[in-house]
Amino acid sequence: MTEIDLVNVFTHMGRGGNPCPIVVDASSLPAAGMQSVARHFGHESGFVLPASGPDSDYVFRFWVPRHEMEMCGHATIGALWVLAMKGRLSGEQVRIETRSGAVTGYVDRGSSGEPSVEISQPAGKVVDLSRAEEEDVLSTLKLSRRDLLDLPIQNAVTSRVKTLVPIKGVRELNELVPDSAPIEACCGRIGSTGLYPYAVDHQAERRFEARQFPKSSGYPEDAATGIAAAALAFGLLKNELVERNSERITIMQGRAMGALSEIGVRLGFAGSRPVGCLLGGSVARVETRMLQLQDTMFASKS
């Protein structure tokens, strides 16, 4: 039997967020078992393993129903939150080994005792798509250039490449209807792991809204995507939609799914040069379940 903590990550006012199964004792689970957990729940799932050497405190692995991922922002935050709630962290700073590289987690219990979690991401790289690639994306989303802001479509990456599509307004953003097969094919052609259309909600308050249409996760849309939000923050910086400071950027996601979620990103600078960011958000516990992988029988636990 495998104990699985179900949490929602990047909640907004206690609701929404991205559902995430977390296994904090995954050292005995083979890769097939991890994938089985992700398939049963239909969500990105996080698995905590012992450190592989002196340079980390834990190894984290991440699966979606169809494959393993190198990095998953909300599963990392969710796993750290569960570890903190279980009293399994020795300090407020946690060194994590992932397949995309080292990640540092920062856990602050604050006055309420509820863990507040942020994780590091490297400085983002943002590249404008070619004219042909832009037309490919527009055709895939059934859009024209008139539906966009006067900004380029861009591939941006901190841990995984996401394609930033600047939509004219929040209403137009939430009217998009994803079609998984063309999106997967388009992402393959442009070297992306997901289309991330976004719109300006309130520029002065550094608030934006976005949607994530993943390339091949096994579902058409994510309610909250931390890695994409981190990539978007660097796109906003390059496109001069945010000023060069470390004030919080808020990215809302999931409205079209009925699961409005909130992601926070704080850019970091050395002088005027961006050197990375911190990605964070609220977490809510759903329940703990026991899963028997052999016969997929579930039992709820309070």
Helices and strands as residue ranges (DSSP letters): E 2-11, E 18-23, H 31-41, E 45-50, E 58-64, E 67-69, H 73-85, E 93-98, E 101-108, E 116-122, E 125-128, H 131-140, G 145-147, E 154-157, E 161-166, H 170-174, H 180-190, E 194-202, G 203-205, E 207-210, E 213-214, H 226-238, E 249-253, G 255-257, E 261-270, E 273-292, E 297-301
